[in-house]
Structures are given as structure tokens and as C-alpha cells.
Amino acid sequence: MDLSLMEKFANPEYFDSLTMGEKMAGAGITTLLGLGTTFVILCLIWLILSIMGKVMTAGKAKKAAPAAAAVTTAPVAAPAAAPAENLAGDAQLVAVITAAIAAYEGSQSANSLVVRNITRVTGAGSAWSHAGSMDCLESRNMIDKRH
């Protein structure tokens, strides 16, 4: 009976009769098959996830298309000029920030949203810490207005 290397490698009766080279070859083939199978499965999972991501964002893009059109027509007020600062191109920055705020809030009446001033923040903290502080202060102001 002429068995292949992998058949001998898998059968405990023939395993002991294999040479060290044959055992190493069988181990290498088993390792490559295992790694290859894992790689192929991971690629399939990645492909499925990327397709699902595109399908999910396509649905959101169709819903957000009317809001995006409204955001682009929002009026933009020029920021107040600060001394000794180069404010060239800030009108575009204000338009982008206005559009981002309107998209975040999901307001259908984006025409009523106007960003009047953008203040550059300097100091020891990061921009995220300053944004967190502003959120905290604004939430306190909202609580004070209710009472």
C-alpha cells in the first residue's frame, strides 16, 4: 500500500516509521495549510465588512443628500478680524464649520444657522480639553436658563 506523506503523517500507525525529514515536511505542510486557510478566511471577512460598510454609508448618503444641499446654501458671516492674524481663507473655514455643525445637528432649517466668530484657542491644554470645557459650560448655561 503506497500512502502519501500526509496520509502517513495523519495515521498514528505509520507516523513512527517516518524519518525526521518527513515529519518536518508534514509539519510544514500542515502549518502552511492552517495559515493559508486562516488568511483566506480573514480576507473573506474583510471583504464582507467592507461591502457592508459601503452599503451602510450609501444608505446614509441618500438620506443626507437633501440636508447637504441645504447646508451648502447656508449664509456665512465673515469672522471678526483679530489684530496681527492672517485670516486669509477663513471665509471657507467658516463655511466648512457651519456645514459641519448643521450636519451634526441634523437641522432641516440650515438657513437659520450662522457662525459669526471663530476664536483660535491657545494655551497649555489640547483642543479636545478646551472643547470639553466649553461643552461643560454650555450645559451649565442651559440648566440655568431652565430654572
Secondary structure as GFF3:
##gff-version 3
##sequence-region A 1 147
A	DSSP	alpha_helix	5	10	.	.	.	ID=ss1
A	DSSP	alpha_helix	12	15	.	.	.	ID=ss2
A	DSSP	alpha_helix	20	72	.	.	.	ID=ss3
A	DSSP	alpha_helix	90	105	.	.	.	ID=ss4
A	DSSP	three_ten_helix	110	112	.	.	.	ID=ss5
A	DSSP	alpha_helix	127	146	.	.	.	ID=ss6
###
